[in-house]
Every structure is written in structure tokens, then in C-alpha cells.
Amino acid sequence: QVQLVESGGGLVQAGGSLRLLCAASGQPFNSNAMGWFRQAPGKERGLVAALPSTSKGAIYAASVSGRFTMARGNASNTVYLQMNNLKPEDTAIYYCANARGTWSTQGTGFDSWGQGTQVTVSS
């Protein structure tokens, strides 16, 4: 059973930065891709960024491209999401997820999820 734990959320002013960290545990840890998703109040959960296990480059939602960076952390089985130039519309609960097999940017295939971390951006 894979467990994912997010950390690093909080309250920040518009224009500020936050870094979210996701740590995966459990054996065996099989990953074809890891992703960050977010859900704002009254909205559906959607992909923020996804990092295939065989790639060094992540895929980003258009709304965050150029501001957010997803990459592998220094510790094994960790990924982070560096969020710069944050906007009030980035306010949401951010979730880390893992896909063991085939996956899509619509979120299919991601079968392990963290509990989420709140990011609030004030104007």
C-alpha cells in the first residue's frame, strides 16, 4: 500500500511563493507517474502538474505554466511543487497522487492520493 503525505501549504500574499513536498512510502513503491492536483471550493479537482517516471520534464496545466515547477526531491520517492508568483485563483487544496500504470492528464490512472494540503493566496 502506497502512502503519500503532502506538506508545505499555508497562507501567502499574492506574488509570493510556496513549495509543496510529497513523500511516498510503502513497499513496493511502483510509480509510472506522480502528479499534483488541486481542488478549489465549488470546483472539480484538476491536474496542476504531472511528472512521468521516465522523464525529467513535467507536464503543466496552462494556468500554472511558467509559474510552477514540479521536480523530484533529493530524497528518494519525493517530489515537490515550487509555486512562484502565486495568485488568489491558486487558492485550493493541493493533492499529491501516484499512478502505477497507464495514466492521463484528466486524472485517470492515479490510484494513490495524499490527504491534501491547503494553499491560500490573499490579494
C-alpha positions as CSV (number, residue, x, y, z in Angstrom):
1,Q,0.0,0.0,0.0
2,V,1.5,3.3,-1.1
3,Q,1.0,6.3,1.3
4,L,1.5,9.8,0.2
5,V,2.0,12.7,2.6
6,E,2.0,16.4,1.5
7,S,3.5,19.3,3.4
8,G,4.3,22.9,2.8
9,G,0.9,24.5,2.3
10,G,-0.1,27.7,4.0
11,L,-1.2,31.3,3.6
12,V,0.8,33.6,1.3
13,Q,0.2,37.0,-0.3
14,A,-0.3,37.3,-4.0
15,G,3.0,37.3,-5.7
16,G,4.6,35.2,-3.1
17,S,6.0,31.6,-3.3
18,L,5.4,28.3,-1.6
19,R,7.0,24.9,-2.0
20,L,4.9,21.8,-1.5
21,L,6.6,18.4,-0.8
22,C,5.2,15.0,-1.3
23,A,6.8,12.0,0.3
24,A,5.8,8.5,-0.7
25,S,6.2,5.4,1.4
26,G,5.2,1.8,1.3
27,Q,6.7,-1.2,-0.4
28,P,6.9,-1.9,-3.1
29,F,6.6,1.7,-4.5
30,N,5.7,1.4,-8.1
31,S,5.3,4.6,-10.0
32,N,4.7,5.4,-13.6
33,A,4.0,9.0,-12.8
34,M,3.4,11.3,-9.9
35,G,1.1,14.3,-10.1
36,W,-0.1,17.4,-8.2
37,F,-3.8,18.1,-8.4
38,R,-5.9,20.9,-6.8
39,Q,-9.5,21.5,-5.9
40,A,-10.9,24.9,-5.1
41,P,-14.3,25.3,-3.3
42,G,-17.1,24.5,-5.7
43,K,-14.8,23.3,-8.4
44,E,-13.7,19.9,-9.7
45,R,-10.3,18.6,-8.9
46,G,-7.9,19.1,-11.7
47,L,-4.3,18.4,-12.7
48,V,-1.7,21.0,-11.9
49,A,1.4,19.1,-13.0
50,A,2.5,15.5,-13.7
51,L,5.9,14.0,-13.8
52,P,6.4,10.7,-15.7
53,S,8.8,8.4,-14.0
54,T,10.9,8.2,-17.2
55,S,11.0,11.9,-17.8
56,K,12.9,14.8,-16.4
57,G,10.3,17.3,-17.5
58,A,6.9,17.7,-16.1
59,I,3.6,18.5,-17.8
60,Y,1.7,21.6,-16.6
61,A,-1.7,23.0,-16.7
62,A,-1.9,26.1,-18.8
63,S,-2.9,28.2,-15.8
64,V,0.3,27.5,-13.9
65,S,2.8,27.0,-16.7
66,G,5.8,29.4,-16.2
67,R,5.0,29.9,-12.5
68,F,5.1,26.4,-11.1
69,T,7.8,23.8,-11.3
70,M,7.4,20.1,-10.4
71,A,10.5,18.0,-9.9
72,R,11.9,15.1,-7.9
73,G,13.2,15.8,-4.5
74,N,16.6,15.0,-3.2
75,A,15.3,12.2,-1.0
76,S,14.1,9.1,-2.8
77,N,10.4,8.8,-3.5
78,T,9.7,12.5,-3.1
79,V,8.5,15.2,-5.4
80,Y,8.0,18.9,-4.9
81,L,5.9,21.6,-6.4
82,Q,7.6,25.0,-6.4
83,M,4.9,27.7,-6.8
84,N,6.0,31.2,-7.7
85,N,4.1,34.4,-8.4
86,L,1.0,32.9,-6.7
87,K,-2.4,34.4,-7.5
88,P,-5.6,34.3,-5.5
89,E,-7.1,31.9,-8.0
90,D,-4.4,29.4,-7.0
91,T,-6.2,29.0,-3.6
92,A,-7.2,25.4,-3.3
93,I,-6.4,22.1,-1.6
94,Y,-3.4,20.6,-3.3
95,Y,-3.1,16.8,-3.6
96,C,-0.2,14.6,-4.5
97,A,-1.0,11.4,-6.4
98,N,0.7,8.4,-7.8
99,A,-0.1,6.3,-10.9
100,R,1.3,2.8,-11.1
101,G,0.2,2.2,-14.7
102,T,-1.3,4.0,-17.6
103,W,-2.4,7.5,-16.6
104,S,-3.9,10.6,-18.2
105,T,-3.8,14.3,-17.6
106,Q,-7.5,14.0,-16.8
107,G,-6.5,12.1,-13.6
108,T,-7.4,8.6,-14.7
109,G,-4.9,6.0,-13.5
110,F,-3.8,7.9,-10.4
111,D,-4.7,5.4,-7.7
112,S,-2.9,6.6,-4.6
113,W,-3.7,10.0,-3.1
114,G,-2.4,12.1,-0.2
115,Q,-4.7,13.8,2.3
116,G,-4.2,17.2,0.7
117,T,-2.6,20.5,1.9
118,Q,-4.3,23.8,1.9
119,V,-2.9,26.7,-0.1
120,T,-4.4,30.1,0.4
121,V,-3.3,33.2,-1.5
122,S,-4.6,36.5,-0.3
123,S,-5.0,39.5,-2.6
